[in-house]
């Protein structure tokens, strides 16, 4: 179809669509999902609540009740409000669209390796993505970051906090230094997708840094299926992003399910605590295996380095275990695999098969 070359942008034609592997029949430890389901009593009550949702009506476009509940329950800075997205992916897209200009190419920056969607949505919006390499220990290279900020004057700097796929938590002093450096040129978006497992946040810094935005998702918290993200910042910033947000972008089932879940925070906090304990146990077990290096993690996954990641990944697939091979994502990730922290039972199955793959 020759017309495709005429109407579709060359950079879009040149890349592959984001690939999500089929997982039917696999032990799924690749997507950083919470492995725990809701208690049966909660499932019954949630089903009852969802059965009364008016599917024939659009959502209330302001989402006022859900926003207020998020601010009350999720530790949003006092006096601050949020904007909602269909997952944090949509929020990244909204930021990109709002910052793109027609008169010149605007830069977006992030330390790399990091979440790939920062660069992807920048590209689709016509922005120039600048990646600054982390240090070999995955910490921020502050001199290099400051030099890049001075050179490119980015409109947006993304900081995954903790970082995906490395799992480490950047030094708060370094984050504050970058906030100060960006003060006259752009905003800093702290992506706190894994905050439930880190017990660290930049939310408290919002009043002191007008150019700070804090973004989170309920996906890692245990609600990946409902696709809900939220972003807090100064009112003036939220007002601009609201202009490019599609109307009714959060559906009524997501709105109802999220509101119900926020009334049962204790359940999700217990699950996060259990996963932190299993993270420590899984890390210790992996570190005890020959030729396996385990990176420190503040998230619900572990980054590990093995002798031949491609071979181990292939052998795990043959045994029905799905992890993420990130070894080609960046030079710093050579021979690295990313493994989701799961239940003790699933971790036990993974460890047995992983050891067999090493042998």
Buried (B, 14 or more C-beta within 10 A) or exposed (E): EEEEEEEEEEEEEEEEEEEEEEEEEBBBBBBBBBBBEBEEEBEEBBEEBBEEBEEEEEBEEEBEEBBEBBBEEBBBBEEBBBBBBBBBBBBBBBBBBBBBEEEEEBBBBBBBBBBBBBBBBBBBBBBBBBBBBBEEEBBBBBEBBBEBBEEBBBBBBBBBBBBBBBBBBBEEEBBBBBBEBBBEBBBBBBBBBBBBBBEBBBBEBBEEBEBBBBBBBBBBBBBBEBBBBBBBBBEEBBEBBEEBBEEEBBBBBBBBBBBBBBEBEEBBEEBBEBBBEBBEBBBEBBEEBEEBEBBBBBBBBBBBBBEBBEEBBEBBBEBEBBBBBBBEBBEBBEBBBBBBBBBEEBBBBBBEBBBEBBE
